[in-house]
Amino acid sequence: MTTKETSHGTIEISPTAIATLVSHTLKQTYGVVGMATASRASDIAATITRDPHRGVDIRVEDNNIEIELYVVLEYGTRIASVATSIINSIRYTVEKHSGLPVKSVAVHVQGLRISTPTEK
């Protein structure tokens, strides 16, 4: 749980709330077609439970947020460009909405997928 003191009182933000914000932002980022997990076993469990925070790991230390993402990208996109876009979008959105600094965002590309079939 992260806390932030304001003139009106204390605000507590759970890692789950931050993960929800990150998941929503990822779904809107160009080139991202899906989420994955760090391992195959946890991927199966996340699929069965339909975990909305699949592929998002949040750690909070001294009110600094560390985010690890496991993503599946669109085949044919520039991986480095999409990863940079993800990092910038996530950092901006989380800092804007939580008011807390993001220490790091790590993007792990777990696979590539063709999202729309091409005609021959």
N, CA, C and O atoms as a MOPAC input file, in Angstrom:
PM7 MOZYME 1SCF
protein

 N      0.83900 1    -1.16600 1     0.00000 1
 C      0.00000 1     0.00000 1     0.00000 1
 C      0.89100 1     1.23800 1     0.00000 1
 O      1.79700 1     1.34800 1     0.82600 1
 N      0.64800 1     2.15200 1    -0.90000 1
 C      1.40200 1     3.39700 1    -0.93100 1
 C      0.55800 1     4.48700 1    -0.30100 1
 O     -0.66900 1     4.47600 1    -0.40800 1
 N      1.20200 1     5.40100 1     0.33800 1
 C      0.48200 1     6.50400 1     0.97400 1
 C      1.04600 1     7.82600 1     0.49700 1
 O      2.23400 1     7.95500 1     0.19900 1
 N      0.15800 1     8.80400 1     0.43400 1
 C      0.55800 1    10.15300 1     0.04500 1
 C     -0.16700 1    11.12100 1     0.96300 1
 O     -1.38800 1    11.06800 1     1.11200 1
 N      0.60000 1    11.99500 1     1.56700 1
 C      0.03200 1    13.00400 1     2.46200 1
 C     -0.33100 1    14.24200 1     1.64500 1
 O      0.47700 1    14.73500 1     0.85700 1
 N     -1.54800 1    14.73800 1     1.83900 1
 C     -1.99000 1    15.97800 1     1.21300 1
 C     -2.49500 1    16.90800 1     2.30400 1
 O     -2.55800 1    16.53100 1     3.47400 1
 N     -2.85100 1    18.11100 1     1.92000 1
 C     -3.37900 1    19.05600 1     2.90200 1
 C     -4.74800 1    18.62400 1     3.42800 1
 O     -5.18200 1    19.07700 1     4.48700 1
 N     -5.42400 1    17.75000 1     2.68700 1
 C     -6.74600 1    17.27400 1     3.08600 1
 C     -6.70200 1    15.98000 1     3.87900 1
 O     -7.71300 1    15.57600 1     4.45400 1
 N     -5.54700 1    15.31900 1     3.92000 1
 C     -5.43100 1    14.06200 1     4.64800 1
 C     -4.49700 1    13.10300 1     3.94600 1
 O     -3.64400 1    13.51200 1     3.15700 1
 N     -4.66500 1    11.80800 1     4.24100 1
 C     -3.81000 1    10.75900 1     3.70200 1
 C     -4.54900 1     9.99000 1     2.61600 1
 O     -5.72000 1     9.64200 1     2.76600 1
 N     -3.84000 1     9.73200 1     1.51700 1
 C     -4.39000 1     8.93200 1     0.42400 1
 C     -3.59800 1     7.63400 1     0.37200 1
 O     -2.36900 1     7.64900 1     0.31700 1
 N     -4.30400 1     6.52200 1     0.38900 1
 C     -3.66700 1     5.21500 1     0.27900 1
 C     -4.05200 1     4.59000 1    -1.05100 1
 O     -5.23000 1     4.52900 1    -1.40100 1
 N     -3.05300 1     4.12700 1    -1.78700 1
 C     -3.27900 1     3.53200 1    -3.10400 1
 C     -2.74200 1     2.10900 1    -3.07200 1
 O     -1.57500 1     1.88600 1    -2.74900 1
 N     -3.59900 1     1.14800 1    -3.40900 1
 C     -3.17000 1    -0.25200 1    -3.39900 1
 C     -2.46200 1    -0.60100 1    -4.70500 1
 O     -2.73100 1     0.01400 1    -5.73700 1
 N     -1.56600 1    -1.57600 1    -4.67000 1
 C     -0.92200 1    -2.04000 1    -5.90400 1
 C     -1.94100 1    -2.56100 1    -6.93100 1
 O     -1.70200 1    -2.47800 1    -8.13500 1
 N     -3.06500 1    -3.09100 1    -6.46000 1
 C     -4.10100 1    -3.57200 1    -7.37600 1
 C     -4.71000 1    -2.41100 1    -8.16500 1
 O     -5.00000 1    -2.55100 1    -9.35400 1
 N     -4.90000 1    -1.28300 1    -7.51700 1
 C     -5.43300 1    -0.10500 1    -8.21200 1
 C     -4.45500 1     0.37800 1    -9.27900 1
 O     -4.86300 1     0.75900 1   -10.37600 1
 N     -3.16400 1     0.36200 1    -8.95300 1
 C     -2.14900 1     0.76100 1    -9.92700 1
 C     -2.11300 1    -0.23900 1   -11.07800 1
 O     -1.98100 1     0.16300 1   -12.23400 1
 N     -2.22900 1    -1.53800 1   -10.78300 1
 C     -2.24000 1    -2.56700 1   -11.82700 1
 C     -3.43600 1    -2.39200 1   -12.76100 1
 O     -3.31600 1    -2.60000 1   -13.96800 1
 N     -4.58000 1    -2.01400 1   -12.21100 1
 C     -5.76200 1    -1.76500 1   -13.04500 1
 C     -5.51500 1    -0.59500 1   -13.99000 1
 O     -5.86100 1    -0.66700 1   -15.16900 1
 N     -4.92700 1     0.46900 1   -13.48900 1
 C     -4.60000 1     1.63100 1   -14.30500 1
 C     -3.61400 1     1.25500 1   -15.40600 1
 O     -3.76200 1     1.68700 1   -16.54900 1
 N     -2.60400 1     0.44800 1   -15.06200 1
 C     -1.60200 1     0.01000 1   -16.03700 1
 C     -2.23900 1    -0.86900 1   -17.10900 1
 O     -1.96000 1    -0.69200 1   -18.29500 1
 N     -3.09200 1    -1.81600 1   -16.71100 1
 C     -3.75100 1    -2.71300 1   -17.66400 1
 C     -4.59800 1    -1.92800 1   -18.64700 1
 O     -4.58400 1    -2.20500 1   -19.84700 1
 N     -5.33500 1    -0.95200 1   -18.14200 1
 C     -6.18900 1    -0.13600 1   -19.00700 1
 C     -5.35000 1     0.65500 1   -20.00700 1
 O     -5.70700 1     0.75800 1   -21.18100 1
 N     -4.24000 1     1.20800 1   -19.54100 1
 C     -3.35500 1     1.97400 1   -20.42700 1
 C     -2.72200 1     1.07300 1   -21.48500 1
 O     -2.60200 1     1.47000 1   -22.64400 1
 N     -2.31600 1    -0.13900 1   -21.09600 1
 C     -1.69500 1    -1.06500 1   -22.04300 1
 C     -2.63600 1    -1.44400 1   -23.17800 1
 O     -2.21600 1    -1.54800 1   -24.33100 1
 N     -3.91000 1    -1.65000 1   -22.85100 1
 C     -4.88800 1    -2.03900 1   -23.87500 1
 C     -5.04900 1    -0.96300 1   -24.93700 1
 O     -5.48000 1    -1.25700 1   -26.05200 1
 N     -4.71000 1     0.28000 1   -24.60800 1
 C     -4.85300 1     1.39000 1   -25.54600 1
 C     -3.55200 1     1.75000 1   -26.26500 1
 O     -3.53300 1     2.66900 1   -27.08400 1
 N     -2.48000 1     1.04200 1   -25.96900 1
 C     -1.18100 1     1.34800 1   -26.55500 1
 C     -1.01300 1     0.63000 1   -27.89100 1
 O     -1.26400 1    -0.57100 1   -27.99600 1
 N     -0.58800 1     1.37200 1   -28.90200 1
 C     -0.38700 1     0.82100 1   -30.23500 1
 C      0.65100 1    -0.29400 1   -30.20800 1
 O      1.71300 1    -0.14500 1   -29.60400 1
 N      0.34200 1    -1.40900 1   -30.86300 1
 C      1.27400 1    -2.51300 1   -31.00100 1
 C      1.08700 1    -3.61700 1   -29.99000 1
 O      1.61900 1    -4.71200 1   -30.17700 1
 N      0.34300 1    -3.36500 1   -28.91600 1
 C      0.10600 1    -4.39100 1   -27.89800 1
 C     -1.15800 1    -5.16200 1   -28.28400 1
 O     -2.23100 1    -4.57500 1   -28.42200 1
 N     -1.02200 1    -6.48200 1   -28.45700 1
 C     -2.18700 1    -7.30600 1   -28.81300 1
 C     -2.61000 1    -8.23500 1   -27.68500 1
 O     -3.66800 1    -8.85900 1   -27.76000 1
 N     -1.78400 1    -8.33400 1   -26.62700 1
 C     -2.16400 1    -9.20200 1   -25.52000 1
 C     -1.18300 1    -9.10300 1   -24.38000 1
 O     -0.14500 1    -8.44600 1   -24.45500 1
 N     -1.56200 1    -9.78600 1   -23.32300 1
 C     -0.72000 1    -9.85100 1   -22.13400 1
 C     -0.32400 1   -11.29900 1   -21.89700 1
 O     -1.04400 1   -12.21800 1   -22.28500 1
 N      0.79700 1   -11.49500 1   -21.27200 1
 C      1.28800 1   -12.83200 1   -20.93200 1
 C      1.74300 1   -12.79100 1   -19.48500 1
 O      1.58200 1   -11.77800 1   -18.80400 1
 N      2.30600 1   -13.88400 1   -19.02200 1
 C      2.87500 1   -13.91200 1   -17.68200 1
 C      4.33000 1   -14.35400 1   -17.77600 1
 O      4.82800 1   -14.70300 1   -18.84600 1
 N      4.99000 1   -14.33000 1   -16.63000 1
 C      6.41300 1   -14.65900 1   -16.61600 1
 C      6.68200 1   -16.12600 1   -16.91700 1
 O      7.72600 1   -16.45800 1   -17.47800 1
 N      5.75200 1   -17.01400 1   -16.55000 1
 C      5.96400 1   -18.43500 1   -16.78500 1
 C      4.71700 1   -19.07200 1   -17.39600 1
 O      3.61900 1   -18.52200 1   -17.30500 1
 N      4.89600 1   -20.22000 1   -18.00900 1
 C      3.79300 1   -20.93200 1   -18.66000 1
 C      2.74200 1   -21.38200 1   -17.64300 1
 O      1.54600 1   -21.31700 1   -17.92400 1
 N      3.17700 1   -21.83800 1   -16.46400 1
 C      2.23600 1   -22.30600 1   -15.43600 1
 C      1.34800 1   -21.17300 1   -14.94600 1
 O      0.13700 1   -21.35000 1   -14.81300 1
 N      1.93300 1   -20.01700 1   -14.67800 1
 C      1.11500 1   -18.89500 1   -14.21900 1
 C      0.26100 1   -18.34600 1   -15.35300 1
 O     -0.78700 1   -17.75000 1   -15.10000 1
 N      0.69100 1   -18.53600 1   -16.60300 1
 C     -0.10700 1   -18.11800 1   -17.75600 1
 C     -1.39200 1   -18.94300 1   -17.83400 1
 O     -2.46200 1   -18.40100 1   -18.11000 1
 N     -1.28900 1   -20.24000 1   -17.59500 1
 C     -2.46500 1   -21.11100 1   -17.61000 1
 C     -3.42200 1   -20.73100 1   -16.48000 1
 O     -4.63400 1   -20.65500 1   -16.68200 1
 N     -2.87300 1   -20.49600 1   -15.30400 1
 C     -3.69900 1   -20.11000 1   -14.15200 1
 C     -4.39700 1   -18.78000 1   -14.40900 1
 O     -5.56900 1   -18.62700 1   -14.06500 1
 N     -3.70000 1   -17.81600 1   -15.00500 1
 C     -4.29800 1   -16.50900 1   -15.29400 1
 C     -5.39200 1   -16.62900 1   -16.34700 1
 O     -6.38200 1   -15.89900 1   -16.30000 1
 N     -5.21700 1   -17.55200 1   -17.30400 1
 C     -6.23500 1   -17.76500 1   -18.32100 1
 C     -7.49400 1   -18.36600 1   -17.71000 1
 O     -8.60800 1   -17.94900 1   -18.02700 1
 N     -7.31300 1   -19.33300 1   -16.84500 1
 C     -8.45600 1   -19.98700 1   -16.20600 1
 C     -9.22600 1   -19.01000 1   -15.32700 1
 O    -10.45600 1   -18.98400 1   -15.35700 1
 N     -8.51800 1   -18.21700 1   -14.55200 1
 C     -9.17900 1   -17.28600 1   -13.63400 1
 C     -9.57200 1   -15.97300 1   -14.30400 1
 O    -10.24700 1   -15.14300 1   -13.69400 1
 N     -9.16000 1   -15.78300 1   -15.54000 1
 C     -9.42700 1   -14.54100 1   -16.28400 1
 C     -8.95400 1   -13.31200 1   -15.51200 1
 O     -9.67900 1   -12.33000 1   -15.35400 1
 N     -7.72100 1   -13.40100 1   -15.04100 1
 C     -7.12300 1   -12.34100 1   -14.24000 1
 C     -7.00100 1   -11.06100 1   -15.06200 1
 O     -6.31800 1   -11.06000 1   -16.08700 1
 N     -7.65000 1    -9.96200 1   -14.63700 1
 C     -7.56400 1    -8.71600 1   -15.41100 1
 C     -6.19600 1    -8.04600 1   -15.31400 1
 O     -5.88600 1    -7.16300 1   -16.11300 1
 N     -5.37800 1    -8.45500 1   -14.35000 1
 C     -4.05000 1    -7.87300 1   -14.18100 1
 C     -2.95400 1    -8.80100 1   -14.67300 1
 O     -1.80500 1    -8.70600 1   -14.24200 1
 N     -3.31400 1    -9.68400 1   -15.56400 1
 C     -2.37200 1   -10.64600 1   -16.13600 1
 C     -1.20900 1    -9.91000 1   -16.78900 1
 O     -1.40200 1    -8.99600 1   -17.58900 1
 N     -0.00400 1   -10.32500 1   -16.43300 1
 C      1.17400 1    -9.73500 1   -17.04500 1
 C      1.62200 1    -8.42000 1   -16.44400 1
 O      2.51900 1    -7.77400 1   -16.98500 1
 N      1.01900 1    -8.00600 1   -15.33600 1
 C      1.38700 1    -6.75000 1   -14.68300 1
 C      1.83400 1    -7.05500 1   -13.25800 1
 O      1.05300 1    -7.56500 1   -12.45500 1
 N      3.08400 1    -6.74400 1   -12.94800 1
 C      3.61500 1    -6.91100 1   -11.60100 1
 C      3.98600 1    -5.53700 1   -11.05500 1
 O      4.75200 1    -4.80000 1   -11.67600 1
 N      3.44100 1    -5.20000 1    -9.89300 1
 C      3.67600 1    -3.90500 1    -9.26200 1
 C      4.41600 1    -4.12200 1    -7.94700 1
 O      4.01400 1    -4.95400 1    -7.13400 1
 N      5.49000 1    -3.38000 1    -7.74300 1
 C      6.19800 1    -3.36700 1    -6.45800 1
 C      6.32000 1    -1.91600 1    -6.01600 1
 O      6.60800 1    -1.02600 1    -6.81600 1
 N      6.09300 1    -1.70000 1    -4.72800 1
 C      6.19500 1    -0.35300 1    -4.17800 1
 C      7.21900 1    -0.36700 1    -3.05500 1
 O      7.08900 1    -1.12200 1    -2.09100 1
 N      8.24100 1     0.47800 1    -3.18800 1
 C      9.27400 1     0.62000 1    -2.16200 1
 C      9.49200 1     2.10200 1    -1.89200 1
 O      9.81300 1     2.86400 1    -2.80400 1
 N      9.31800 1     2.50700 1    -0.64600 1
 C      9.51000 1     3.90600 1    -0.24600 1
 C      8.71600 1     4.87300 1    -1.12900 1
 O      9.23000 1     5.91200 1    -1.54300 1
 N      7.46300 1     4.52100 1    -1.41100 1
 C      6.56000 1     5.30600 1    -2.25500 1
 C      7.09000 1     5.50900 1    -3.67100 1
 O      6.67300 1     6.45000 1    -4.34700 1
 N      7.99000 1     4.65700 1    -4.13400 1
 C      8.42200 1     4.60500 1    -5.53200 1
 C      7.83100 1     3.34600 1    -6.14200 1
 O      7.88400 1     2.27100 1    -5.54400 1
 N      7.27400 1     3.48300 1    -7.32100 1
 C      6.58500 1     2.37000 1    -7.96800 1
 C      7.50100 1     1.73200 1    -9.00000 1
 O      8.08400 1     2.42100 1    -9.83700 1
 N      7.62400 1     0.40800 1    -8.93400 1
 C      8.35400 1    -0.37000 1    -9.94200 1
 C      7.34200 1    -1.25500 1   -10.65600 1
 O      6.56300 1    -1.96000 1   -10.01400 1
 N      7.35400 1    -1.21800 1   -11.97700 1
 C      6.36300 1    -1.94100 1   -12.77400 1
 C      7.07600 1    -2.88900 1   -13.73100 1
 O      8.01000 1    -2.49600 1   -14.43000 1
 N      6.62700 1    -4.14000 1   -13.75400 1
 C      7.12200 1    -5.12200 1   -14.72600 1
 C      5.94300 1    -5.57100 1   -15.56800 1
 O      4.89000 1    -5.92600 1   -15.03900 1
 N      6.12400 1    -5.55500 1   -16.88200 1
 C      5.05900 1    -5.91400 1   -17.81500 1
 C      5.49800 1    -7.06300 1   -18.70300 1
 O      6.64500 1    -7.11400 1   -19.14600 1
 N      4.58600 1    -7.97800 1   -18.96000 1
 C      4.82400 1    -9.10700 1   -19.85900 1
 C      3.78800 1    -9.00000 1   -20.96900 1
 O      2.59800 1    -9.21200 1   -20.73800 1
 N      4.24200 1    -8.67100 1   -22.17500 1
 C      3.31900 1    -8.33900 1   -23.25900 1
 C      3.53200 1    -9.21400 1   -24.49100 1
 O      4.58800 1    -9.81700 1   -24.67900 1
 N      2.49100 1    -9.26200 1   -25.32200 1
 C      2.54400 1    -9.87200 1   -26.64500 1
 C      2.30500 1    -8.72500 1   -27.62500 1
 O      1.32200 1    -7.99300 1   -27.50800 1
 N      3.20500 1    -8.57500 1   -28.58400 1
 C      3.13700 1    -7.46100 1   -29.52200 1
 C      2.67800 1    -7.90900 1   -30.89800 1
 O      2.73700 1    -9.08800 1   -31.24600 1
 N      2.22100 1    -6.94100 1   -31.66400 1
 C      1.78700 1    -7.15400 1   -33.04100 1
 C      2.99500 1    -7.49300 1   -33.90400 1
 O      3.99900 1    -6.78200 1   -33.88700 1
 N      2.89200 1    -8.58500 1   -34.65700 1
 C      3.95600 1    -8.98200 1   -35.57000 1
 C      4.11700 1    -7.88700 1   -36.62400 1
 O      3.13100 1    -7.40500 1   -37.18200 1
 N      5.34100 1    -7.50400 1   -36.88800 1
 C      5.63000 1    -6.50500 1   -37.90800 1
 C      5.86300 1    -5.11600 1   -37.34200 1
 O      6.30000 1    -4.22600 1   -38.07300 1
 N      5.58700 1    -4.90400 1   -36.06700 1
 C      5.86900 1    -3.60300 1   -35.46200 1
 C      7.30800 1    -3.58700 1   -34.96900 1
 O      7.90200 1    -4.63800 1   -34.72800 1
 N      7.85500 1    -2.40700 1   -34.82300 1
 C      9.21900 1    -2.28800 1   -34.29100 1
 C      9.15400 1    -2.47100 1   -32.78400 1
 O      8.57000 1    -1.65700 1   -32.06900 1
 N      9.76000 1    -3.54600 1   -32.31700 1
 C      9.67500 1    -3.91600 1   -30.90400 1
 C     10.22500 1    -2.80700 1   -30.01300 1
 O      9.60500 1    -2.46700 1   -29.00500 1
 N     11.34900 1    -2.24900 1   -30.35700 1
 C     11.95800 1    -1.19900 1   -29.53100 1
 C     11.05800 1     0.03900 1   -29.46500 1
 O     10.91900 1     0.65200 1   -28.40600 1
 N     10.45500 1     0.39800 1   -30.58000 1
 C      9.57200 1     1.57000 1   -30.60400 1
 C      8.32300 1     1.35200 1   -29.76600 1
 O      7.89900 1     2.24100 1   -29.02800 1
 N      7.73700 1     0.16900 1   -29.88200 1
 C      6.53400 1    -0.14000 1   -29.09800 1
 C      6.87300 1    -0.19400 1   -27.61200 1
 O      6.11100 1     0.31400 1   -26.78900 1
 N      8.00400 1    -0.80000 1   -27.25700 1
 C      8.41600 1    -0.88200 1   -25.84700 1
 C      8.64700 1     0.51300 1   -25.26700 1
 O      8.24500 1     0.78600 1   -24.13600 1
 N      9.28400 1     1.38700 1   -26.02300 1
 C      9.50000 1     2.76400 1   -25.57400 1
 C      8.17700 1     3.49300 1   -25.39500 1
 O      8.00000 1     4.23700 1   -24.43000 1
 N      7.25300 1     3.28200 1   -26.31600 1
 C      5.92200 1     3.89100 1   -26.21200 1
 C      5.18300 1     3.39400 1   -24.96700 1
 O      4.53200 1     4.17100 1   -24.26800 1
 N      5.29300 1     2.08600 1   -24.70100 1
 C      4.65800 1     1.51200 1   -23.51100 1
 C      5.22700 1     2.15200 1   -22.25000 1
 O      4.47600 1     2.56300 1   -21.36600 1
 N      6.54400 1     2.23700 1   -22.16700 1
 C      7.20800 1     2.79800 1   -20.98500 1
 C      6.75500 1     4.23900 1   -20.75600 1
 O      6.40500 1     4.61400 1   -19.63800 1
 N      6.76400 1     5.03500 1   -21.81100 1
 C      6.37700 1     6.44000 1   -21.67700 1
 C      4.90900 1     6.59000 1   -21.28300 1
 O      4.57800 1     7.41100 1   -20.42800 1
 N      4.02300 1     5.79700 1   -21.90500 1
 C      2.59200 1     5.87400 1   -21.60200 1
 C      2.29600 1     5.47100 1   -20.16500 1
 O      1.54400 1     6.14600 1   -19.46100 1
 N      2.89500 1     4.36400 1   -19.73800 1
 C      2.65700 1     3.86200 1   -18.38300 1
 C      3.19200 1     4.84000 1   -17.35300 1
 O      2.50100 1     5.16300 1   -16.38700 1
 N      4.41400 1     5.31400 1   -17.54800 1
 C      5.01400 1     6.25000 1   -16.59900 1
 C      4.15000 1     7.52100 1   -16.48600 1
 O      3.84900 1     7.96500 1   -15.37900 1
 N      3.76000 1     8.09300 1   -17.60800 1
 C      2.95800 1     9.32100 1   -17.60200 1
 C      1.61600 1     9.09700 1   -16.90300 1
 O      1.22500 1     9.88900 1   -16.04600 1
 N      0.91400 1     8.03000 1   -17.26300 1
 C     -0.42100 1     7.77600 1   -16.71700 1
 C     -0.38400 1     7.51200 1   -15.21600 1
 O     -1.18700 1     8.07300 1   -14.47100 1
 N      0.53000 1     6.67200 1   -14.76800 1
 C      0.59300 1     6.34100 1   -13.33900 1
 C      1.00100 1     7.56000 1   -12.52200 1
 O      0.41000 1     7.82100 1   -11.47400 1
 N      1.99500 1     8.30700 1   -12.97700 1
 C      2.41900 1     9.49200 1   -12.23100 1
 C      1.33100 1    10.55400 1   -12.21400 1
 O      1.13700 1    11.22800 1   -11.20300 1
 N      0.62200 1    10.70600 1   -13.32600 1
 C     -0.44500 1    11.70900 1   -13.40400 1
 C     -1.59400 1    11.36300 1   -12.46000 1
 O     -2.09300 1    12.23600 1   -11.74900 1
 N     -2.01700 1    10.10300 1   -12.44500 1
 C     -3.19400 1     9.72500 1   -11.66600 1
 C     -2.90000 1     9.41500 1   -10.19700 1
 O     -3.77100 1     9.59700 1    -9.34600 1
 N     -1.69300 1     8.95300 1    -9.88900 1
 C     -1.38800 1     8.60700 1    -8.50100 1
 C     -0.62900 1     9.71400 1    -7.77700 1
 O     -0.71000 1     9.83200 1    -6.55400 1
 N      0.10200 1    10.51800 1    -8.52700 1
 C      0.91200 1    11.54700 1    -7.91300 1
 C      2.20100 1    11.02100 1    -7.31200 1
 O      2.92800 1    11.75700 1    -6.64500 1
 N      2.48500 1     9.74300 1    -7.54600 1
 C      3.69400 1     9.12100 1    -7.01600 1
 C      4.69000 1     8.86500 1    -8.14700 1
 O      4.28300 1     8.58600 1    -9.27500 1
 N      5.99000 1     8.95600 1    -7.85700 1
 C      6.98400 1     8.73200 1    -8.90900 1
 C      7.09700 1     7.25700 1    -9.29500 1
 O      7.00600 1     6.36600 1    -8.45000 1
 N      7.29700 1     7.02600 1   -10.58600 1
 C      7.54300 1     5.67600 1   -11.09400 1
 C      9.05300 1     5.52200 1   -11.21400 1
 O      9.70000 1     6.21700 1   -11.99700 1
 N      9.60400 1     4.60400 1   -10.42900 1
 C     11.05000 1     4.38500 1   -10.42900 1
 C     11.50900 1     3.68600 1   -11.69900 1
 O     12.51900 1     4.06200 1   -12.29500 1
 N     10.74500 1     2.64300 1   -12.12000 1
 C     11.13500 1     1.91800 1   -13.32600 1
 C      9.94200 1     1.21600 1   -13.94900 1
 O      8.98700 1     0.84400 1   -13.26700 1
 N     10.02300 1     1.04500 1   -15.26500 1
 C      9.05800 1     0.25300 1   -16.01600 1
 C      9.86500 1    -0.70300 1   -16.87600 1
 O     10.63600 1    -0.27100 1   -17.73400 1
 N      9.69300 1    -2.00400 1   -16.65100 1
 C     10.39400 1    -3.02300 1   -17.43100 1
 C      9.38300 1    -3.72800 1   -18.32600 1
 O      8.34900 1    -4.19900 1   -17.85300 1
 N      9.68400 1    -3.79900 1   -19.61300 1
 C      8.79900 1    -4.45100 1   -20.58000 1
 C      9.46700 1    -5.73300 1   -21.05100 1
 O     10.56400 1    -5.70200 1   -21.60900 1
 N      8.80000 1    -6.86200 1   -20.82400 1
 C      9.28000 1    -8.16500 1   -21.28100 1
 C      8.36900 1    -8.61100 1   -22.41700 1
 O      7.17900 1    -8.84600 1   -22.20400 1
 N      8.92100 1    -8.72900 1   -23.62000 1
 C      8.13600 1    -9.17200 1   -24.77500 1
 C      8.12700 1   -10.69500 1   -24.75600 1
 O      9.16300 1   -11.33100 1   -24.95200 1
 N      6.95800 1   -11.27300 1   -24.51800 1
 C      6.82000 1   -12.72100 1   -24.39200 1
 C      6.44700 1   -13.39500 1   -25.70900 1
 O      6.52600 1   -14.61800 1   -25.82600 1
 N      6.04400 1   -12.60500 1   -26.69500 1
 C      5.70400 1   -13.20100 1   -27.97500 1
 C      5.22700 1   -12.16100 1   -28.97400 1
 O      5.02300 1   -10.99300 1   -28.64500 1
 N      5.05600 1   -12.62500 1   -30.20900 1
 C      4.53000 1   -11.79800 1   -31.29600 1
 C      3.30500 1   -12.50500 1   -31.85900 1
 O      3.24900 1   -13.73500 1   -31.88500 1
 N      2.34100 1   -11.74000 1   -32.30400 1
 C      1.11300 1   -12.32700 1   -32.82900 1
 C      0.59300 1   -11.48100 1   -33.98000 1
 O      0.68700 1   -10.25400 1   -33.95600 1
 N      0.04500 1   -12.14600 1   -34.98300 1
 C     -0.63700 1   -11.43600 1   -36.06100 1
 C     -2.07100 1   -11.25800 1   -35.61600 1
 O     -2.78700 1   -12.24100 1   -35.42300 1
 N     -2.50600 1   -10.00800 1   -35.44700 1
 C     -3.84300 1    -9.77500 1   -34.90100 1
 C     -4.93000 1    -9.83400 1   -35.96700 1
 O     -6.06400 1   -10.19900 1   -35.65800 1
 N     -4.61500 1    -9.48500 1   -37.21600 1
 C     -5.59900 1    -9.56500 1   -38.28600 1
 C     -5.00900 1   -10.40100 1   -39.41700 1
 O     -3.89700 1   -10.12900 1   -39.86900 1
 N     -5.73600 1   -11.40600 1   -39.87700 1
 C     -5.21000 1   -12.23400 1   -40.97500 1
 C     -5.14400 1   -11.41800 1   -42.27100 1
 O     -6.00700 1   -10.58500 1   -42.54500 1
 N     -4.10400 1   -11.68000 1   -43.05100 1
 C     -3.94700 1   -10.98400 1   -44.32900 1
 C     -4.53500 1   -11.85600 1   -45.44100 1
 O     -4.51300 1   -13.08400 1   -45.36600 1
 N     -5.06100 1   -11.19000 1   -46.47400 1
 C     -5.62900 1   -11.91400 1   -47.61900 1
 C     -4.51700 1   -12.25900 1   -48.59100 1
 O     -3.55300 1   -11.51100 1   -48.75500 1
 N     -4.67300 1   -13.41200 1   -49.23500 1
 C     -3.69700 1   -13.82500 1   -50.23800 1
 C     -4.26600 1   -13.68300 1   -51.61300 1
 O     -3.58800 1   -13.98400 1   -52.59500 1

